[in-house]
């Protein structure tokens, strides 16, 4: 397991690391109550419940967002319902340009949904 985010990113593709760091900054800016946890294969963010997770895969960033209903986004790879009231959306982000306003809006929805009872 990695001890820090920097440890996790140390051997990853530099372009994908840049996209990760930009997405991470957006997630951490959602609120002071965002908790970040480093795992062996991903980084996750929570506030009561996990609402986002990300990992670098080759030269792109894979992001999972838990949202209250299925939505569409140009980077959407798949969406599948979880137990309870959320649907996990897996997005595959190849460049920082794809971290657009729609992506930020989805982050905000996931953040707000994490505070609700499931």
ZAVO-510780 format. One line per 10 residues: their letters; for each residue x, y, z of N, C-alpha, C. Coordinates in Angstrom, 1 decimal. Layout:
<lotors>
a = X:Y:Z:X:Y:Z:X:Y:Z | ...
</lotors>
This chain:
<lotors>
xxxxxxxxxx = 0.8:-1.2:0.0:0.0:0.0:0.0:0.9:1.2:0.0 | 0.4:2.3:-0.6:1.1:3.5:-0.7:0.8:4.4:0.6 | 1.8:5.1:1.0:1.6:5.9:2.2:1.0:7.3:1.9 | 1.4:7.8:0.7:0.9:9.1:0.3:0.5:9.1:-1.1 | -0.2:10.2:-1.5:-0.6:10.4:-2.9:0.6:10.5:-3.8 | 1.6:11.2:-3.3:2.9:11.3:-4.1:3.5:9.9:-4.3 | 3.5:9.1:-3.3:4.0:7.7:-3.5:3.2:7.0:-4.6 | 1.9:7.1:-4.5:1.0:6.4:-5.5:1.4:6.9:-6.9 | 1.6:8.2:-7.1:1.8:8.8:-8.4:3.2:8.7:-8.9 | 4.2:8.3:-8.1:5.6:8.4:-8.4:6.0:7.7:-9.7
xxxxxxxxxx = 5.4:6.6:-10.0:5.8:5.8:-11.2:4.8:5.9:-12.4 | 3.9:6.9:-12.3:2.8:7.0:-13.3:3.2:7.9:-14.4 | 2.4:7.8:-15.5:2.6:8.7:-16.7:2.4:10.2:-16.3 | 3.4:11.0:-16.6:3.3:12.4:-16.2:2.1:13.2:-16.7 | 1.6:12.9:-17.9:0.4:13.6:-18.4:-0.8:13.1:-17.5 | -0.9:11.9:-17.2:-2.0:11.4:-16.4:-1.9:11.9:-15.0 | -0.7:12.0:-14.5:-0.5:12.6:-13.1:-1.0:14.0:-13.1 | -0.8:14.8:-14.2:-1.3:16.2:-14.2:-2.8:16.2:-14.2 | -3.4:15.3:-14.9:-4.9:15.3:-14.9:-5.4:14.9:-13.5 | -4.7:13.9:-12.9:-5.1:13.4:-11.6:-5.0:14.6:-10.6
xxxxxxxxxx = -3.9:15.3:-10.6:-3.7:16.4:-9.7:-4.8:17.5:-9.9 | -5.1:17.8:-11.1:-6.2:18.8:-11.4:-7.5:18.3:-10.8 | -7.9:17.0:-11.1:-9.1:16.5:-10.6:-9.1:16.5:-9.1 | -8.0:16.1:-8.5:-7.9:16.1:-7.0:-8.1:17.4:-6.4 | -7.5:18.5:-7.0:-7.7:19.8:-6.5:-9.2:20.2:-6.6 | -9.9:19.8:-7.6:-11.3:20.1:-7.7:-12.1:19.4:-6.6 | -11.7:18.2:-6.4:-12.4:17.4:-5.3:-12.2:18.0:-4.0 | -10.9:18.3:-3.6:-10.6:18.8:-2.3:-11.2:20.2:-2.1 | -11.5:20.9:-3.2:-12.0:22.2:-3.1:-13.6:22.2:-2.8 | -14.2:21.0:-2.9:-15.6:20.9:-2.6:-16.0:21.3:-1.2
xxxxxxxxxx = -15.1:21.0:-0.3:-15.5:21.4:1.1:-14.4:20.9:2.1 | -14.4:21.5:3.3:-13.4:21.2:4.3:-13.6:19.8:4.9 | -14.7:19.2:4.6:-15.0:17.9:5.2:-14.6:16.7:4.3 | -14.0:17.0:3.2:-13.6:15.9:2.3:-12.4:15.2:2.9 | -12.5:13.9:3.1:-11.4:13.1:3.6:-10.8:12.3:2.4 | -9.5:12.3:2.4:-8.8:11.6:1.3:-8.1:10.4:1.9 | -8.3:9.2:1.2:-7.6:8.0:1.6:-6.8:7.4:0.5 | -5.6:7.0:0.8:-4.8:6.3:-0.2:-4.9:4.8:0.0 | -5.2:4.1:-1.1:-5.3:2.7:-1.1:-4.2:2.1:-2.0 | -4.1:0.8:-2.1:-3.1:0.2:-2.9:-3.3:0.4:-4.4
xxxxxxxxxx = -4.6:0.6:-4.8:-4.8:0.7:-6.2:-5.6:2.0:-6.6 | -5.9:2.8:-5.7:-6.7:4.0:-6.0:-6.6:5.0:-4.8 | -7.1:6.2:-5.1:-7.3:7.2:-4.0:-8.8:7.5:-4.0 | -9.3:7.6:-2.7:-10.8:7.8:-2.6:-11.0:9.0:-1.8 | -12.2:9.6:-2.0:-12.6:10.8:-1.2:-14.0:10.6:-0.6 | -14.2:11.0:0.6:-15.5:10.7:1.3:-15.8:11.9:2.1 | -17.1:11.9:2.5:-17.7:12.8:3.6:-18.9:12.0:4.1 | -18.6:11.1:5.0:-19.6:10.2:5.5:-19.6:8.9:4.7 | -19.7:9.1:3.4:-19.6:8.0:2.4:-18.6:8.3:1.3 | -18.0:7.3:0.7:-17.1:7.6:-0.4:-18.0:8.1:-1.5
xxxxxxxxxx = -17.6:9.2:-2.1:-18.3:9.8:-3.3:-17.5:9.8:-4.5 | -16.2:9.6:-4.4:-15.3:9.6:-5.6:-14.1:8.8:-5.3 | -13.5:8.2:-6.4:-12.3:7.5:-6.3:-11.6:7.6:-7.7 | -10.3:7.5:-7.7:-9.6:7.7:-9.0:-8.3:6.9:-9.0 | -7.9:6.5:-10.2:-6.7:5.8:-10.3:-6.1:6.1:-11.7 | -4.8:6.0:-11.8:-4.2:6.2:-13.1:-4.0:4.9:-13.8 | -4.5:4.8:-15.0:-4.4:3.6:-15.8:-3.7:4.0:-17.1 | -2.5:3.5:-17.3:-1.7:3.8:-18.5:-1.6:5.4:-18.6 | -2.1:6.0:-19.6:-1.9:7.4:-19.8:-3.2:8.2:-19.5 | -4.1:7.6:-18.8:-5.4:8.3:-18.5:-5.8:8.1:-17.1
xxxxxxxxxx = -6.8:9.0:-16.7:-7.3:8.9:-15.3:-8.6:8.3:-15.4 | -8.8:7.3:-14.5:-10.1:6.7:-14.3:-10.8:7.2:-13.1 | -12.0:7.7:-13.2:-12.7:8.3:-12.0:-14.0:7.6:-11.8 | -14.3:7.3:-10.6:-15.6:6.7:-10.2:-16.3:7.7:-9.3 | -17.5:8.0:-9.7:-18.4:9.0:-9.0:-19.7:8.3:-8.6 | -20.1:8.4:-7.3:-21.4:7.9:-6.9:-22.4:9.0:-7.0 | -23.4:8.8:-7.9:-24.4:9.8:-8.1:-25.8:9.2:-7.8 | -26.8:10.1:-7.6:-28.1:9.6:-7.2:-28.9:8.9:-8.4 | -28.5:9.3:-9.6:-29.1:8.7:-10.8:-28.1:8.6:-11.9 | -28.5:7.8:-12.9:-27.6:7.7:-14.1:-27.6:9.0:-14.8
xxxxxxxxxx = -26.4:9.5:-15.2:-26.2:10.7:-16.0:-25.3:10.4:-17.2 | -25.2:11.3:-18.1:-24.3:11.2:-19.2:-23.2:12.2:-19.2 | -22.0:11.8:-19.7:-20.9:12.7:-19.8:-20.1:12.1:-20.9 | -19.4:13.0:-21.7:-18.6:12.5:-22.8:-17.5:11.5:-22.4 | -17.0:11.5:-21.2:-16.0:10.6:-20.8:-16.6:9.3:-20.1 | -17.9:9.2:-20.0:-18.5:8.1:-19.3:-18.2:6.8:-20.0 | -17.6:5.9:-19.2:-17.3:4.5:-19.7:-18.4:3.5:-19.4 | -18.9:3.6:-18.1:-19.9:2.7:-17.7:-20.6:3.3:-16.5 | -21.8:2.8:-16.2:-22.5:3.2:-15.0:-23.3:2.0:-14.5 | -23.2:1.7:-13.2:-23.9:0.6:-12.6:-24.5:0.9:-11.2
xxxxxxxxxx = -25.7:0.4:-11.0:-26.3:0.7:-9.7:-25.6:0.0:-8.5 | -25.6:0.6:-7.4:-25.0:0.0:-6.2:-26.2:-0.3:-5.2 | -25.9:-1.0:-4.2:-26.9:-1.2:-3.1:-27.3:0.2:-2.6 | -28.5:0.4:-2.3:-28.9:1.7:-1.8:-29.4:2.7:-2.9 | -29.0:3.9:-2.8:-29.5:4.9:-3.7:-28.6:5.5:-4.7 | -27.4:5.0:-4.9:-26.5:5.6:-5.8:-26.2:4.7:-7.0 | -25.7:5.3:-8.0:-25.2:4.7:-9.2:-23.8:5.1:-9.4 | -22.9:4.1:-9.5:-21.5:4.5:-9.7:-21.2:4.7:-11.2 | -20.6:5.8:-11.5:-20.2:6.2:-12.9:-18.7:6.1:-13.0 | -18.3:5.4:-14.0:-16.8:5.3:-14.3:-16.5:6.2:-15.5
xxxxxxxxxx = -15.7:7.2:-15.3:-15.3:8.1:-16.4:-13.8:7.9:-16.7 | -13.5:7.9:-17.9:-12.1:7.8:-18.4:-11.7:9.1:-19.0 | -10.8:9.8:-18.3:-10.3:11.1:-18.6:-8.9:11.1:-19.2 | -8.8:11.5:-20.5:-7.5:11.5:-21.1:-6.8:12.8:-21.1 | -7.5:13.9:-20.9:-6.8:15.2:-20.8:-7.5:16.1:-19.9 | -6.7:17.1:-19.4:-7.3:18.1:-18.5:-8.5:18.9:-19.1 | -8.5:19.0:-20.4:-9.6:19.7:-21.1:-11.0:19.0:-20.8 | -10.9:17.7:-20.5:-12.2:17.0:-20.2:-12.7:17.2:-18.8 | -11.9:17.9:-18.0:-12.4:18.3:-16.6:-13.1:19.6:-16.7 | -14.2:19.6:-17.5:-15.0:20.7:-17.8:-16.0:21.1:-16.7
xxxxxxxxxx = -16.9:22.1:-17.0:-17.9:22.5:-16.1:-18.9:21.3:-15.7 | -19.2:20.5:-16.8:-20.1:19.4:-16.5:-19.4:18.4:-15.5 | -18.2:18.1:-15.7:-17.4:17.3:-14.8:-17.5:17.9:-13.4 | -17.2:19.2:-13.2:-17.3:19.8:-11.9:-18.7:19.7:-11.3 | -19.7:19.9:-12.1:-21.1:19.7:-11.6:-21.3:18.3:-11.1 | -20.8:17.3:-11.8:-21.0:15.9:-11.3:-20.2:15.7:-10.0 | -19.0:16.3:-9.9:-18.3:16.2:-8.6:-19.2:16.8:-7.5 | -19.8:17.9:-7.7:-20.6:18.6:-6.7:-21.8:17.7:-6.3 | -22.4:17.1:-7.3:-23.6:16.2:-7.0:-23.1:15.1:-6.2 | -22.0:14.4:-6.6:-21.5:13.3:-5.8:-21.1:13.7:-4.4
xxxxxxxx = -20.5:14.8:-4.2:-20.2:15.4:-2.9:-21.4:15.6:-2.0 | -22.4:16.2:-2.6:-23.6:16.4:-1.8:-24.4:15.1:-1.5 | -24.4:14.2:-2.4:-25.0:12.9:-2.3:-24.4:12.1:-1.1 | -23.1:12.2:-1.0:-22.4:11.5:0.1:-22.8:11.8:1.5 | -23.4:13.0:1.7:-23.8:13.4:3.0:-25.2:12.9:3.3 | -25.9:12.4:2.3:-27.3:11.9:2.5:-27.3:10.5:3.1 | -28.3:10.1:3.9:-28.3:8.7:4.3:-28.6:7.8:3.1 | -28.0:6.6:3.2:-28.2:5.6:2.1:-29.0:4.4:2.6
</lotors>
